[in-house]
Each structure stands twice: as structure tokens, then as C-alpha cells.
Amino acid sequence: METNFGEAALQGLQRYMRRVNEELGLQGEAFYTQAEPTASAYIALERRLPDWPDRDVALLWTERHGWALTVETHAGEELVVAGYLTAEPLPAPRVVAEFAQGLLSGERSPRPEPPPLFDGGADLAHRLAAYPKPAFPRGG
């Protein structure tokens, strides 16, 4: 079942991604979000995996599988999943950053199998729409 993400949920997803981006210590907004056909987000990372030293790495979030650390492939090919974060679909940004840093450093073993599909539906969209705004305006 695909969720109908409205503008409020998409804005909440963007706020969530900014917080994950900050926890990762990334500068700027190195992420992309989309609501259709299903909600997803992509964060480009600055480091590489030891087993894939010549490939870029990214975090991918989908409403159906949550977070995965992925390896870029050649143009037009699917991303290779290096590991999934098998938690709830919206774990704390700190948890996402620890997951990525653990895999990138080799201190954490990857979980190559996807978690069971999340079916948050309208609840997930509502949680994203309610995702808190930063306490202080950016840049000030």
C-alpha cells in the first residue's frame, strides 16, 4: 500500500533529513527527498566503504524499508545495498548517523537482508508532518 504523502509530510521529511545530515557532520544540504511514487530520501556521503574504495556511498531512506547504506553503481544500474538499519522507519537522527559511521568504519557488521516492510501509511505521514522544526533558525 503506497502512502499519499502531502506537502506537510514532505516538509517534515526534509526537516528529518536535515537533522540526519547534521548528525553525520555534513555541510550544506547533501540530500534529496521525493514523495512519489513512494516517499524516499537520499543522502550523499563523503566517505567510502573499505570493500568498495572506488565507489560513492549514500544513505537511502524509503517509507517501506527505512534506512539502508548503499553503494553507487554505473549509470542506470540499481544501487547495491551494503546494509539495512532494521529499526522503526523514523529512528532518531543520531541512530542513523551511528549506523552509517559504524558500517563506514568497519566496526559494525552489515545486515544485508531488508527488514520486513513497514506499513506506516497515514501514521507515518502524520509523524513526518509533525516532525519538529529547528529551535533556532538556520544560519543564525
ABEGO torsion letter per residue (X at the ends): XBBBBBAAAAAAAAAAAAAAAAAAGBBEBABBBBAOABBBBBBBBABBBAABAABBBBBBBBAAAEBBBBBBBBBGBBBBBAEBBBBBABBBAAAAAAAAAAAAAGABBBBABBBBBBBAEAAAAAAAAABBBBABBBGX
